[in-house]
Amino acid sequence: MPRHIVTTPNAPTSPVWSQAVKAGHLVFVSGIVGIDPRTGALAGETIQEQTRQALTNCEEILDAAGATMDDIVEVCTLLTDPADFDGMNEEYAKWFP
């Protein structure tokens, strides 16, 4: 199955990994962080703001791949501080009701 690298200027980029890889009808996205692609800095000071930006970045990447947030099957989140879980989950629940 041929693979296609997905890129968009509307989300942060990295020289180390692709924003997404599309294989057939599947889109694989990973390494999404709460960085504002316009500034290159973390978006805001709260976990809610950073979660919102990470999900916005994911939405932009999926759009570039021809998909939407409704197409997501699985999400894995990593936090540097477990105390941020409630705040992350507060914003996350708005995106995935």
Contacts in CASP RR format, 6 or more apart in sequence:
PFRMAT RR
TARGET T0000
AUTHOR 0000-0000-0000
METHOD contacts of the structure
MODEL  1
MPRHIVTTPNAPTSPVWSQAVKAGHLVFVSGIVGIDPRTGALAGETIQEQ
TRQALTNCEEILDAAGATMDDIVEVCTLLTDPADFDGMNEEYAKWFP
1 23 0 8 1.000
1 24 0 8 1.000
2 23 0 8 1.000
2 24 0 8 1.000
3 21 0 8 1.000
3 22 0 8 1.000
3 23 0 8 1.000
4 21 0 8 1.000
4 22 0 8 1.000
4 23 0 8 1.000
5 18 0 8 1.000
5 20 0 8 1.000
5 21 0 8 1.000
5 22 0 8 1.000
6 18 0 8 1.000
6 19 0 8 1.000
6 20 0 8 1.000
6 21 0 8 1.000
6 22 0 8 1.000
6 27 0 8 1.000
6 61 0 8 1.000
6 64 0 8 1.000
6 65 0 8 1.000
7 13 0 8 1.000
7 18 0 8 1.000
7 19 0 8 1.000
7 64 0 8 1.000
8 19 0 8 1.000
8 60 0 8 1.000
8 61 0 8 1.000
8 63 0 8 1.000
8 64 0 8 1.000
9 37 0 8 1.000
10 37 0 8 1.000
10 57 0 8 1.000
10 60 0 8 1.000
10 63 0 8 1.000
10 64 0 8 1.000
11 19 0 8 1.000
11 32 0 8 1.000
11 37 0 8 1.000
11 57 0 8 1.000
11 58 0 8 1.000
11 60 0 8 1.000
11 61 0 8 1.000
12 33 0 8 1.000
12 34 0 8 1.000
12 35 0 8 1.000
12 37 0 8 1.000
12 40 0 8 1.000
12 57 0 8 1.000
13 19 0 8 1.000
13 37 0 8 1.000
17 30 0 8 1.000
17 31 0 8 1.000
19 29 0 8 1.000
19 61 0 8 1.000
19 64 0 8 1.000
20 27 0 8 1.000
20 28 0 8 1.000
20 29 0 8 1.000
20 61 0 8 1.000
20 62 0 8 1.000
20 64 0 8 1.000
20 65 0 8 1.000
21 27 0 8 1.000
21 28 0 8 1.000
22 28 0 8 1.000
22 65 0 8 1.000
27 62 0 8 1.000
27 65 0 8 1.000
27 66 0 8 1.000
27 67 0 8 1.000
27 71 0 8 1.000
29 58 0 8 1.000
29 61 0 8 1.000
29 62 0 8 1.000
29 65 0 8 1.000
32 54 0 8 1.000
32 55 0 8 1.000
32 57 0 8 1.000
32 58 0 8 1.000
32 61 0 8 1.000
33 42 0 8 1.000
33 50 0 8 1.000
33 54 0 8 1.000
33 57 0 8 1.000
34 42 0 8 1.000
34 43 0 8 1.000
34 50 0 8 1.000
34 51 0 8 1.000
34 53 0 8 1.000
34 54 0 8 1.000
34 57 0 8 1.000
35 41 0 8 1.000
35 42 0 8 1.000
35 43 0 8 1.000
35 53 0 8 1.000
35 57 0 8 1.000
36 42 0 8 1.000
36 43 0 8 1.000
36 53 0 8 1.000
37 57 0 8 1.000
42 50 0 8 1.000
42 53 0 8 1.000
43 49 0 8 1.000
43 50 0 8 1.000
43 52 0 8 1.000
43 53 0 8 1.000
44 50 0 8 1.000
44 53 0 8 1.000
46 87 0 8 1.000
47 79 0 8 1.000
47 84 0 8 1.000
47 87 0 8 1.000
47 88 0 8 1.000
47 91 0 8 1.000
48 87 0 8 1.000
48 88 0 8 1.000
48 90 0 8 1.000
48 91 0 8 1.000
51 87 0 8 1.000
51 88 0 8 1.000
51 91 0 8 1.000
51 92 0 8 1.000
52 91 0 8 1.000
55 69 0 8 1.000
55 91 0 8 1.000
55 92 0 8 1.000
55 95 0 8 1.000
58 69 0 8 1.000
59 68 0 8 1.000
59 69 0 8 1.000
62 68 0 8 1.000
62 69 0 8 1.000
62 71 0 8 1.000
62 72 0 8 1.000
69 95 0 8 1.000
69 96 0 8 1.000
72 96 0 8 1.000
75 96 0 8 1.000
77 88 0 8 1.000
77 92 0 8 1.000
79 85 0 8 1.000
79 88 0 8 1.000
END
